[in-house]
Amino acid sequence: MVYKKHPVHKILIYSDQDEKSRLKWLEQVDHSFLSDDFKTKYKTLIEERFIRLG
C-alpha cells in the first residue's frame, strides 16, 4: 500500500515498508550517544529525506 502526498491536506502517508524503515532510523537516533539538540536536527534531516523519497 503506497500513498503519495495529498494535494489538499499536504500530508504524506508512507508505504508500510517505508514507515517501518523510517521508525527504525528514528529509534536508532533516539538510542544513540548524540546530544539531544543533535538528535532533533538529525531526525529532522531523516524526515526530510523520507519526504523526498515519497
C-alpha positions as CSV (number, residue, x, y, z in Angstrom):
1,M,0.0,0.0,0.0
2,V,1.6,3.2,-1.2
3,Y,0.2,6.7,-0.8
4,K,1.6,9.9,-2.2
5,K,1.2,13.5,-1.0
6,H,-2.4,14.6,-0.7
7,P,-2.7,17.8,-2.7
8,V,-5.2,19.5,-0.4
9,H,-4.1,18.4,3.0
10,K,-0.3,18.3,2.2
11,I,0.3,15.1,4.2
12,L,2.4,12.2,3.3
13,I,1.5,8.7,4.1
14,Y,4.3,6.2,3.7
15,S,4.1,2.6,2.5
16,D,4.2,0.1,5.3
17,Q,7.9,-0.8,4.5
18,D,8.9,2.9,4.3
19,E,7.2,3.6,7.6
20,K,9.0,0.7,9.3
21,S,12.3,1.9,7.9
22,R,11.6,5.5,9.0
23,L,10.7,4.4,12.5
24,K,13.8,2.2,12.8
25,W,16.0,5.2,11.8
26,L,14.4,7.5,14.3
27,E,14.7,4.8,17.0
28,Q,18.4,4.4,16.3
29,V,18.9,8.1,16.7
30,D,17.0,8.1,20.0
31,H,19.2,5.4,21.4
32,S,22.4,7.0,20.2
33,F,25.0,8.8,22.2
34,L,24.3,12.1,20.5
35,S,23.2,15.2,22.3
36,D,19.5,16.0,22.4
37,D,20.0,19.0,20.1
38,F,21.9,17.0,17.5
39,K,19.3,14.2,17.8
40,T,16.5,16.6,17.0
41,K,18.4,18.0,14.0
42,Y,19.3,14.6,12.7
43,K,15.8,13.3,13.0
44,T,14.5,16.4,11.0
45,L,17.0,15.5,8.3
46,I,15.8,11.9,8.2
47,E,12.2,13.1,7.9
48,E,13.1,15.4,5.0
49,R,14.9,12.6,3.2
50,F,11.9,10.3,3.5
51,I,9.6,13.1,2.2
52,R,11.9,13.4,-0.9
53,L,11.7,9.6,-1.4
54,G,7.9,9.7,-1.1
